[in-house]
Amino acid sequence: MQSDILRITFNRPDRLNSLSAEIVHAVADAIESAPANGARVIVITGAGRAFSSGADVSAGGAPPGLDTLDAGNRLVRSITLSPTPVVAAVNGIAAGIGCSIALAADLAIAAEAAGFMLAFTKIGLMPDGGASMFVPAAAGRARAMRMALLAEKISAKTAAEWGLIAEMVPDTEFAGAVEKIVQQLASGPPLALAATKRVLNTATISILDEILQAERDGQEPLLLSADFVEGMAAFQEKRAAEFTGS
């Protein structure tokens, strides 16, 4: 493994790489320490058939709360503020906070079999992790509303056409395509890449902190709602939720 490439893999394939606050903080720690450790490019991917299905909402576990949201927000800030280019190698479904993480990356490269989904409303929540900004900034308000309100799965092909990701490649070519980009970044001029990333983020996502706070303010009461309890129960019982608006 090259010392100038930090490779991070979400490694819970049996749970489609669902994320706990602890896991997300560990990833943020690694990204924040990467420049001092000599990394010139960071790659985030998932093990198995998913990039990440989002926050862990599996039966028997504690439901996601503000600790998970705050961890996700920290990770998104770590990705966008890092002077080191971050590549999301989206090998499969990227849903919920997993989608937010992928879209926060500087370059998101997706396999053809991958998909993107703001699944939050399915359990009575709203998008977070900066998705409320990343999606409309790239794809426009109408498409963002469609993704967020309907919680539709968007194919990798459509995500590329909408400008949500940098590139979609056939599954058989995915690993090679990602590696080619990673090696190009690793051998590139670090100061110029960092400056380029910084100014492009200033031009496009300068209100990220404001959006993350607005998402947190909106999400907090939803996490206490009866609709969220019902949404979680319906998800775990694999049935349609019956929301009441309470």
URJO-V773096 format. One record per residue. N is the residue number from 1. RES is the residue in one letter. PHI is phi as a letter, one per 20 degrees, with the letter a starting at -180 (none if undefined). D_FIRST is the distance of its C-alpha to the first C-alpha in whole Angstrom. Layout:
# URJO-V773096
n->[N;N]
res->[RES;RES]
phi->[PHI;PHI]
d_first->[D_FIRST;D_FIRST]
This chain:
# URJO-V773096
n->[1;2;3;4;5;6;7;8;9;10;11;12;13;14;15;16;17;18;19;20;21;22;23;24;25;26;27;28;29;30;31;32;33;34;35;36;37;38;39;40;41;42;43;44;45;46;47;48;49;50;51;52;53;54;55;56;57;58;59;60;61;62;63;64;65;66;67;68;69;70;71;72;73;74;75;76;77;78;79;80;81;82;83;84;85;86;87;88;89;90;91;92;93;94;95;96;97;98;99;100;101;102;103;104;105;106;107;108;109;110;111;112;113;114;115;116;117;118;119;120;121;122;123;124;125;126;127;128;129;130;131;132;133;134;135;136;137;138;139;140;141;142;143;144;145;146;147;148;149;150;151;152;153;154;155;156;157;158;159;160;161;162;163;164;165;166;167;168;169;170;171;172;173;174;175;176;177;178;179;180;181;182;183;184;185;186;187;188;189;190;191;192;193;194;195;196;197;198;199;200;201;202;203;204;205;206;207;208;209;210;211;212;213;214;215;216;217;218;219;220;221;222;223;224;225;226;227;228;229;230;231;232;233;234;235;236;237;238;239;240;241;242;243;244;245;246]
res->[M;Q;S;D;I;L;R;I;T;F;N;R;P;D;R;L;N;S;L;S;A;E;I;V;H;A;V;A;D;A;I;E;S;A;P;A;N;G;A;R;V;I;V;I;T;G;A;G;R;A;F;S;S;G;A;D;V;S;A;G;G;A;P;P;G;L;D;T;L;D;A;G;N;R;L;V;R;S;I;T;L;S;P;T;P;V;V;A;A;V;N;G;I;A;A;G;I;G;C;S;I;A;L;A;A;D;L;A;I;A;A;E;A;A;G;F;M;L;A;F;T;K;I;G;L;M;P;D;G;G;A;S;M;F;V;P;A;A;A;G;R;A;R;A;M;R;M;A;L;L;A;E;K;I;S;A;K;T;A;A;E;W;G;L;I;A;E;M;V;P;D;T;E;F;A;G;A;V;E;K;I;V;Q;Q;L;A;S;G;P;P;L;A;L;A;A;T;K;R;V;L;N;T;A;T;I;S;I;L;D;E;I;L;Q;A;E;R;D;G;Q;E;P;L;L;L;S;A;D;F;V;E;G;M;A;A;F;Q;E;K;R;A;A;E;F;T;G;S]
phi->[none;f;f;e;c;e;d;d;c;f;c;c;g;f;d;l;l;f;d;e;g;f;f;f;f;f;f;f;g;f;f;f;e;g;g;f;e;n;f;d;b;c;d;d;b;c;e;m;d;c;f;a;e;o;f;f;d;f;f;n;e;f;f;f;b;f;f;f;f;f;f;f;f;f;f;f;f;f;f;f;e;f;f;e;g;d;d;e;e;e;e;b;f;c;c;l;f;f;f;g;f;f;f;f;f;f;c;d;d;d;f;g;f;f;b;c;b;e;e;g;f;f;d;n;d;d;g;b;m;n;f;f;d;g;f;f;f;e;d;n;f;f;f;f;f;f;f;f;f;e;l;f;e;d;f;f;f;f;g;f;f;f;n;f;c;f;a;d;c;g;g;f;d;f;g;f;f;f;f;f;f;f;f;f;f;f;e;e;f;g;f;f;f;f;f;f;g;f;f;f;f;f;f;d;c;f;e;g;g;f;f;g;f;f;f;f;f;f;f;g;f;f;f;d;e;f;f;f;g;f;f;f;f;f;f;f;e;l;c;f;f;d;e;d;m;c]
d_first->[0;4;6;9;8;9;9;12;14;18;18;22;22;26;27;25;23;26;25;27;27;25;22;23;23;20;18;20;20;16;17;20;18;15;17;17;14;13;12;13;13;13;12;15;16;17;17;20;23;23;21;23;27;28;29;30;33;33;37;37;35;36;36;34;36;36;33;31;32;31;28;27;29;27;24;25;26;23;21;24;25;21;21;18;18;17;17;18;17;20;20;23;26;26;29;30;28;25;27;27;24;23;26;25;21;22;21;21;21;22;23;26;27;26;28;29;32;34;35;36;40;40;40;42;40;39;36;34;30;32;32;36;35;32;33;37;35;33;36;39;41;43;39;38;41;41;37;38;42;41;38;37;34;33;31;28;31;33;31;30;33;34;31;30;26;25;25;25;24;25;23;22;21;19;15;16;18;15;12;15;16;13;12;16;15;13;15;18;20;19;23;24;22;23;26;26;25;27;30;30;29;33;34;33;33;34;36;33;34;38;37;35;38;40;38;38;42;42;40;41;45;43;41;45;47;48;46;43;44;46;42;40;43;43;39;39;42;41;44;46;46;49;49;52;51;52]
